[in-house]
């Protein structure tokens, strides 16, 4: 492969990331160009895996597509697809744990099979597959000092972000036949997830709002543990991580303070709010 073809592969990944990573891109662009390009490649592949799970194909065809992608990952040396080519090059430049993509596929398969979760511990396994993996992949690209705890911190931070996603998307997920809130949590708060005739979540006695607040408190503890990663990273990597985590944590704070906001819409921060979080992360880390 020529240098021009490789550059085109990375540019394709950058376009995907810029267009699709509404929250992550604010942090990714704080990295130096070589690491930014590598992280865009990893994101583009993770996005492709997610899109298979969220697409319109029948479940058997989704599972077949995921199996094919697993095979592609095992044979990256023969890849010609631009995203896979960029991932291959990134993995040669940085210590990227490519096995994490297999775990991500495992998590997406759980979605395709319609798995639900009885306990929070079971949900953590899912979150580790679909989001902890992303944290560990990012860590492979970041500049960091050796520390045996780093991968665990990155994993926990990804799990915190996924818990935020779950709370933000309760209504949307339910409309798509998916429920991530653990059954025991629902039972403990007397919640039956139901949509009204307008497609909004029903909460007659406040149990759902209380459950969301309690779940947000729990997610905050995962952020606190995961953010212990920051002192282990160089300034730009720390700024990138702080920006990405900060956007999701700010969103979680909004949900925690007003849980009813997720009942009838998909809550998000505005562009200027995200930019402010990213700028603050950059200034605090002196990057």
C-alpha positions in Angstrom: 0.0 0.0 0.0 1.3 3.4 -1.0 1.6 6.3 1.4 -1.2 8.1 -0.5 -3.5 5.2 -0.1 -2.8 4.9 3.6 -3.4 8.7 4.0 -6.8 8.2 2.2 -7.7 5.4 4.6 -7.0 7.6 7.6 -8.9 10.5 6.0 -11.9 8.2 5.6 -11.8 7.3 9.3 -11.5 11.0 10.2 -14.6 11.8 8.2 -16.6 9.1 9.9 -15.4 10.3 13.3 -16.2 13.9 12.6 -19.6 13.1 11.3 -20.7 10.4 13.8 -18.8 11.0 17.0 -20.9 13.9 18.3 -19.4 13.8 21.8 -16.0 12.0 21.3 -14.7 14.2 18.6 -14.5 17.2 20.9 -11.9 15.3 22.8 -10.2 13.5 20.0 -9.3 16.7 18.2 -7.2 17.7 21.2 -4.6 15.0 20.4 -1.5 15.5 18.3 -2.2 14.6 14.7 -0.7 11.1 14.6 -2.5 9.9 17.7 -5.7 11.7 16.6 -5.6 9.8 13.3 -5.1 6.5 15.1 -7.9 7.1 17.4 -10.2 8.0 14.5 -9.4 4.7 12.9 -10.3 2.8 16.1 -13.5 4.8 16.4 -14.5 4.2 12.8 -14.2 0.4 13.3 -16.1 0.5 16.6 -18.8 2.5 14.9 -19.1 0.0 12.1 -19.6 -2.8 14.7 -22.2 -0.7 16.5 -24.0 0.1 13.2 -24.3 -3.6 12.5 -26.1 -4.2 15.8 -28.3 -1.1 15.4 -29.1 -1.6 11.7 -32.3 -2.9 10.0 -31.1 -6.3 9.0 -32.8 -9.4 10.5 -31.0 -10.8 13.5 -29.4 -13.8 11.7 -27.9 -11.5 9.1 -26.5 -9.2 11.8 -24.9 -12.1 13.5 -23.4 -13.3 10.2 -22.0 -9.8 9.5 -20.5 -9.8 13.0 -18.9 -13.1 12.4 -17.5 -11.9 9.1 -16.0 -8.9 10.9 -14.4 -11.1 13.4 -12.8 -13.0 10.6 -11.5 -9.8 9.0 -9.9 -8.8 12.3 -8.1 -12.1 12.5 -6.7 -11.5 9.0 -5.9 -7.8 9.0 -2.7 -8.3 7.0 -4.9 -9.0 3.9 -7.3 -6.1 4.5 -8.1 -3.7 1.7 -11.1 -1.9 3.3 -9.9 1.6 4.3 -11.1 1.4 7.9 -9.4 -1.9 8.5 -6.2 -0.7 6.7 -6.1 2.3 9.0 -6.7 0.1 12.1 -3.9 -2.2 11.0 -1.5 0.7 10.6 -2.5 2.2 13.9 -2.0 -1.1 15.7 1.5 -1.3 14.3 2.3 2.3 15.5 0.8 2.0 19.0 0.2 -0.9 21.5 -3.5 -1.2 20.6 -5.2 -4.3 22.2 -7.0 -5.5 19.1 -8.6 -8.3 21.1 -10.9 -5.6 22.6 -12.7 -5.4 19.2 -13.7 -9.1 19.7 -15.1 -8.1 23.1 -17.0 -5.3 21.5 -18.5 -7.7 19.0 -19.5 -9.9 22.0 -21.4 -6.9 23.5 -23.2 -6.1 20.2 -24.2 -9.8 19.9 -25.9 -9.4 23.2 -28.0 -6.6 21.7 -28.8 -8.5 18.6 -30.0 -11.5 20.7 -32.1 -9.2 22.8 -30.5 -10.0 26.1 -31.8 -8.4 29.3 -30.1 -8.1 32.6 -31.3 -9.4 36.0 -28.6 -7.6 38.1 -26.3 -4.6 37.9 -23.4 -7.0 37.9 -24.7 -8.6 34.7 -25.1 -5.2 33.2 -21.5 -4.3 34.0 -20.4 -7.3 31.9 -22.3 -5.8 28.9 -21.0 -2.3 29.6 -17.4 -3.6 29.8 -17.9 -5.3 26.4 -19.4 -2.3 24.5 -17.6 0.6 26.3 -14.8 -0.6 28.6 -13.3 -2.0 25.4 -13.3 1.5 23.9 -11.5 2.9 26.9 -8.8 0.2 26.7 -8.4 0.8 22.9 -8.0 4.6 23.5 -5.4 3.8 26.2 -3.3 2.0 23.6 -3.1 5.2 21.6 -2.6 7.6 24.5 0.8 8.5 25.8 1.0 7.2 29.4 3.4 6.1 32.0 3.4 2.4 32.8 1.0 1.5 35.6 -0.7 -1.8 36.2 -3.9 0.0 37.1 -4.2 2.0 33.9 -6.3 -0.5 31.9 -8.7 -1.0 34.8 -9.2 2.8 35.1 -9.8 3.1 31.3 -12.2 0.2 31.6 -14.1 1.8 34.4 -14.3 5.1 32.7 -15.9 3.4 29.6 -18.4 1.7 31.8 -19.3 5.0 33.4 -20.0 6.5 30.0 -22.1 3.6 29.0 -24.2 3.9 32.2 -24.8 7.5 31.1 -25.9 6.4 27.7 -28.3 3.9 29.2 -30.0 6.5 31.4 -30.2 9.0 28.5 -31.7 6.5 26.1 -34.3 4.6 28.3 -37.2 5.9 26.2 -35.5 5.3 22.8 -34.2 1.8 23.8 -37.7 0.8 25.0 -39.2 1.9 21.7 -36.7 -0.4 20.0 -37.5 -3.4 22.3 -34.4 -3.0 24.4 -34.2 -2.7 28.2 -30.9 -2.3 29.9 -32.0 -1.2 33.4 -31.5 -4.4 35.6 -34.7 -6.2 36.5 -33.9 -6.1 40.2 -33.5 -2.4 40.1 -36.8 -2.0 38.4 -38.5 -4.2 41.0 -36.8 -2.4 43.9 -38.3 0.9 42.7 -41.6 -0.6 41.6 -41.1 0.4 38.0 -42.7 -1.1 34.9 -41.3 0.6 31.8 -44.1 1.7 29.6 -44.6 4.4 26.9 -47.7 6.4 26.7 -49.7 7.2 23.5 -47.2 10.0 22.6 -44.2 7.7 23.1 -43.1 9.2 26.4 -42.1 7.2 29.5 -44.9 6.8 32.1 -44.0 7.5 35.7 -47.2 7.7 37.7 -45.7 7.5 41.3 -42.2 8.8 40.7 -40.5 5.4 41.0 -38.8 5.8 37.6 -37.4 9.2 38.4 -36.1 7.9 41.7 -34.5 4.9 40.0 -32.8 7.2 37.5 -31.4 9.4 40.2 -30.0 6.4 42.2 -28.5 5.0 39.0 -26.9 8.3 38.2 -25.4 8.4 41.7 -23.9 4.9 41.1 -22.5 6.0 37.7 -20.8 9.0 39.3 -18.8 6.6 41.5 -17.6 4.8 38.3 -16.5 8.2 36.9 -14.5 8.9 40.1 -12.7 5.6 39.8 -12.1 5.9 36.1 -10.8 9.4 36.2 -7.9 8.2 38.3 -6.4 7.5 34.8 -5.8 11.2 34.1 -2.6 11.6 36.2 -1.1 8.7 34.3 -1.5 10.3 30.9 0.5 12.9 29.1 -1.1 16.4 28.9 -2.8 16.0 25.5 -4.0 12.5 26.2 -5.3 13.7 29.6 -7.0 16.6 28.0 -8.7 14.4 25.4 -9.9 12.0 28.1 -11.1 14.7 30.4 -13.0 16.3 27.5 -14.8 13.1 26.5 -15.6 12.1 30.0 -16.5 15.6 31.0 -19.1 15.9 28.3 -20.8 12.7 29.4 -20.5 13.5 33.0 -22.1 16.9 32.5 -24.9 15.1 30.7 -25.2 12.7 33.6 -25.5 15.7 36.0 -28.3 17.1 34.0 -30.1 13.7 34.1 -29.5 13.4 37.9 -30.9 16.9 38.6 -33.9 16.5 36.3 -34.6 12.8 35.5 -37.9 13.7 33.9 -36.0 15.3 31.0 -35.3 11.9 29.5 -39.0 10.9 29.6 -39.9 12.4 26.2 -36.7 13.3 24.4 -33.1 12.4 23.8 -31.2 14.8 26.1 -27.9 16.2 24.8 -25.5 19.1 25.4 -25.4 22.0 22.9 -22.4 22.4 20.7 -21.2 25.4 22.7 -21.5 23.5 26.0 -19.4 20.6 24.6 -16.8 23.1 23.3 -16.7 24.7 26.7 -16.0 21.4 28.4 -13.3 20.6 25.9 -11.7 24.0 26.2 -11.7 23.7 30.0 -10.0 20.3 29.8 -7.4 21.7 27.5 -6.6 24.7 29.7 -6.6 22.6 33.0 -4.2 20.1 31.5 -1.9 22.8 29.9 -2.0 20.9 26.6 
